[in-house]
Amino acid sequence: MRVLGVDPGLTRCGLGVVDGVPGRPLVMVRHDVARSSPEAGIGERLLAIEQQIEEWLGTYQPDAVAVERVFSQHNVRTVMGTAQAGAVAIVCAARRGIPVALHTPSEVKAAVTGSGRADKAQVTAMVTRLLRLADAPRPADAADALALAICHIWRGGAQARLAEAQDRAALARTAPARAARSTAQSEAARQQAALHQAAQREAALKQARQNGAAVRQAVIEQAVTRQTGWRQAGGPR
């Protein structure tokens, strides 16, 4: 599985590509940052980020994109720019039909270091160790992007299996109700067919009675006609 991790930001947007599956050694493919000029307008900056992410997606063809879930209670202006850059990454992936996952910083820290309260230095150290790198990835935004990719490789599969298990459980819970509905529908159809057959038999009997009455009437009329003819001819009475 190949995952592109995105640590969103306007000035520096961390990008990191990692190959791997749970339980096996991970391989770092590339890490870097997408940059935009602080002097440029917001539209130009987001366009620059979008173009660089598109280049990475086209070059490395990831199976999934993991983006940091942005939240903050303090610097709203910074958070807005970061969220906008994250949205650009999500749109780029969606345009290509690539699944996107959002992971919180504490979730990433817990996955990589075992503690949701680890600092950046601890995260970078563990990323370096897990990817068996000679040197720590720089800048820190790139290291965070690699951590996001690692988190998704390790947790994304488990989350998918959990969702699949929940779906199976839901189907199992609704199976008796579906079976009961199917049985009721079959019984209703059987009863409807029986009523239809009974109506057909009744209609056939009615038609037979009408045909019999018509035959009897015809016989009577023929007899009357013969009797009348005989009388007129002076024949048998």
Phi, psi and omega per residue, in radians:
M1 nan 2.336 3.121
R2 -1.981 2.225 -3.085
V3 -2.186 2.355 2.996
L4 -1.734 2.042 3.066
G5 -1.607 2.426 -3.119
V6 -2.232 2.034 3.026
D7 -1.745 1.676 -2.916
P8 -1.175 2.553 3.081
G9 -3.065 2.689 -3.132
L10 -1.447 -0.818 -3.138
T11 -1.304 -0.794 3.084
R12 -2.341 2.065 3.088
C13 -1.915 1.899 -3.082
G14 -1.204 2.396 3.123
L15 -2.295 2.383 3.113
G16 -2.655 2.326 -3.127
V17 -1.977 2.251 -3.122
V18 -2.308 2.408 3.029
D19 -1.821 2.484 3.066
G20 2.815 2.991 3.044
V21 -2.410 2.729 3.132
P22 -1.002 2.374 3.100
G23 1.550 -0.029 3.134
R24 -2.218 2.763 -3.136
P25 -1.037 2.480 3.126
L26 -1.598 2.663 -3.132
V27 -2.225 2.173 3.071
M28 -1.425 2.188 -3.138
V29 -1.603 -0.851 3.108
R30 -2.900 2.623 3.009
H31 -2.498 2.566 -3.117
D32 -3.037 -2.970 3.071
V33 -2.289 2.520 2.971
A34 -1.586 2.325 -3.021
R35 -2.064 2.697 2.986
S36 -2.514 2.673 -3.078
S37 -1.386 2.272 3.090
P38 -1.096 -0.378 -3.136
E39 -1.385 -0.277 -3.101
A40 -1.388 2.794 3.073
G41 -1.219 2.849 -3.068
I42 -1.072 -0.654 3.124
G43 -1.104 -0.778 3.134
E44 -1.134 -0.667 -3.111
R45 -1.177 -0.774 3.129
L46 -1.161 -0.621 3.097
L47 -1.129 -0.704 3.118
A48 -1.102 -0.766 3.107
I49 -1.083 -0.767 -3.121
E50 -1.060 -0.757 -3.114
Q51 -1.120 -0.683 -3.123
Q52 -1.263 -0.678 3.092
I53 -1.151 -0.702 3.096
E54 -1.041 -0.689 3.131
E55 -1.105 -0.745 3.115
W56 -1.127 -0.757 3.137
L57 -1.093 -0.717 3.133
G58 -1.198 -0.622 -3.086
T59 -1.361 -0.764 -2.971
Y60 -1.805 -0.192 3.022
Q61 0.821 1.063 -3.117
P62 -1.215 2.710 3.068
D63 -1.438 -0.386 -3.138
A64 -2.710 2.766 3.081
V65 -2.145 2.217 3.126
A66 -1.928 2.119 -3.087
V67 -2.048 2.447 3.109
E68 -1.221 2.309 3.080
R69 -1.329 2.135 -3.012
V70 -1.621 2.284 2.996
F71 -2.754 2.627 3.123
S72 -2.898 2.670 3.110
Q73 -1.931 0.121 -3.004
H74 -2.064 -1.552 -3.021
N75 -1.407 1.620 -3.075
V76 -1.147 -0.658 -3.117
R77 -1.074 -0.775 3.126
T78 -1.145 -0.723 -3.121
V79 -1.111 -0.661 3.134
M80 -1.070 -0.813 3.123
G81 -1.107 -0.723 3.131
T82 -1.122 -0.751 3.131
A83 -1.118 -0.658 3.121
Q84 -1.126 -0.733 3.106
A85 -1.132 -0.680 3.088
G86 -1.115 -0.676 3.114
A87 -1.114 -0.628 3.103
V88 -1.077 -0.768 3.125
A89 -1.088 -0.716 3.140
I90 -1.114 -0.758 3.141
V91 -1.124 -0.738 3.130
C92 -1.028 -0.767 3.136
A93 -1.178 -0.766 -3.115
A94 -1.093 -0.631 3.129
R95 -1.046 -0.540 -3.134
R96 -1.699 0.042 -3.140
G97 1.291 0.432 -3.125
I98 -1.622 2.272 3.122
P99 -1.048 2.488 -3.140
V100 -2.104 2.383 3.068
A101 -2.200 2.507 3.093
L102 -1.935 2.280 3.140
H103 -2.211 2.369 3.112
T104 -1.312 2.747 3.105
P105 -0.998 -0.728 -3.130
S106 -1.160 -0.602 3.093
E107 -1.127 -0.748 3.128
V108 -1.129 -0.797 -3.132
K109 -1.065 -0.750 -3.135
A110 -1.128 -0.677 -3.120
A111 -1.181 -0.667 -3.031
V112 -1.533 -0.707 -3.040
T113 -1.909 -0.302 -3.066
G114 1.631 -0.077 3.133
S115 -2.339 2.234 3.109
G116 -1.277 -0.082 -3.130
R117 -1.922 0.225 -3.136
A118 -1.104 2.602 3.106
D119 -1.569 3.083 -3.081
K120 -1.079 -0.657 -3.135
A121 -1.099 -0.721 3.127
Q122 -1.170 -0.700 3.112
V123 -1.104 -0.798 -3.126
T124 -1.096 -0.694 -3.141
A125 -1.111 -0.745 -3.134
M126 -1.233 -0.647 3.081
V127 -1.072 -0.757 3.117
T128 -1.057 -0.719 -3.113
R129 -1.252 -0.786 -3.085
L130 -1.143 -0.603 -3.139
L131 -1.607 0.009 3.104
R132 0.952 0.889 3.139
L133 -1.617 2.553 3.107
A134 -1.236 -0.617 -3.138
D135 -2.254 2.691 3.120
A136 -1.164 2.415 3.126
P137 -1.150 2.381 3.123
R138 -2.288 2.583 -0.089
P139 -1.287 -3.086 -3.072
A140 -1.083 -0.515 3.132
D141 -1.086 -0.667 3.114
A142 -1.181 -0.684 3.098
A143 -1.104 -0.697 3.106
D144 -1.127 -0.657 3.117
A145 -1.129 -0.713 3.081
L146 -1.112 -0.685 3.111
A147 -1.096 -0.680 3.091
L148 -1.078 -0.759 3.133
A149 -1.113 -0.743 3.121
I150 -1.085 -0.800 3.125
C151 -0.981 -0.770 -3.096
H152 -1.213 -0.667 3.117
I153 -1.077 -0.732 -3.084
W154 -1.382 -0.631 -3.037
R155 -1.788 -0.461 -3.104
G156 -1.075 -0.754 3.118
G157 -1.120 -0.718 3.125
A158 -1.136 -0.707 3.124
Q159 -1.125 -0.691 3.123
A160 -1.132 -0.724 3.121
R161 -1.151 -0.665 3.107
L162 -1.116 -0.774 3.116
A163 -1.086 -0.688 3.118
E164 -1.134 -0.723 3.119
A165 -1.130 -0.683 3.109
Q166 -1.131 -0.672 3.101
D167 -1.115 -0.755 3.123
R168 -1.103 -0.717 3.128
A169 -1.112 -0.704 3.121
A170 -1.113 -0.703 3.099
L171 -1.132 -0.684 3.132
A172 -1.132 -0.661 3.132
R173 -1.183 -0.596 -3.098
T174 -1.575 -0.125 -3.102
A175 -1.040 -0.815 3.132
P176 -1.033 -0.714 -3.139
A177 -1.128 -0.717 3.121
R178 -1.128 -0.715 3.130
A179 -1.117 -0.708 3.128
A180 -1.117 -0.742 3.108
R181 -1.089 -0.711 3.140
S182 -1.125 -0.728 3.115
T183 -1.108 -0.773 3.135
A184 -1.098 -0.707 3.118
Q185 -1.139 -0.696 3.121
S186 -1.136 -0.731 3.132
E187 -1.134 -0.725 3.113
A188 -1.101 -0.702 3.115
A189 -1.147 -0.686 3.123
R190 -1.119 -0.768 3.130
Q191 -1.119 -0.708 3.122
Q192 -1.084 -0.729 3.121
A193 -1.133 -0.690 3.128
A194 -1.137 -0.725 3.101
L195 -1.100 -0.691 3.137
H196 -1.127 -0.745 3.117
Q197 -1.125 -0.711 3.119
A198 -1.103 -0.725 3.122
A199 -1.111 -0.672 3.111
Q200 -1.132 -0.733 3.118
R201 -1.114 -0.743 3.125
E202 -1.090 -0.725 3.125
A203 -1.131 -0.675 3.131
A204 -1.151 -0.728 3.117
L205 -1.130 -0.725 3.121
K206 -1.076 -0.741 3.124
Q207 -1.141 -0.660 3.120
A208 -1.136 -0.737 3.105
R209 -1.081 -0.726 3.125
Q210 -1.136 -0.701 3.115
N211 -1.130 -0.724 3.126
G212 -1.103 -0.736 3.115
A213 -1.098 -0.705 -3.141
A214 -1.139 -0.682 3.132
V215 -1.136 -0.784 3.137
R216 -1.072 -0.717 3.125
Q217 -1.110 -0.707 3.129
A218 -1.129 -0.690 3.131
V219 -1.119 -0.759 3.136
I220 -1.089 -0.792 -3.134
E221 -1.081 -0.710 3.110
Q222 -1.110 -0.704 -3.138
A223 -1.134 -0.740 3.122
V224 -1.106 -0.726 -3.138
T225 -1.088 -0.751 -3.141
R226 -1.139 -0.751 -3.135
Q227 -1.072 -0.729 3.138
T228 -1.128 -0.720 3.141
G229 -1.118 -0.716 3.141
W230 -1.125 -0.719 -3.121
R231 -1.097 -0.757 -3.141
Q232 -1.147 -0.573 -3.090
A233 -1.546 -0.057 -3.086
G234 1.288 0.384 -3.131
G235 -1.469 -2.724 -3.086
P236 -1.071 2.602 3.139
R237 -2.133 nan nan
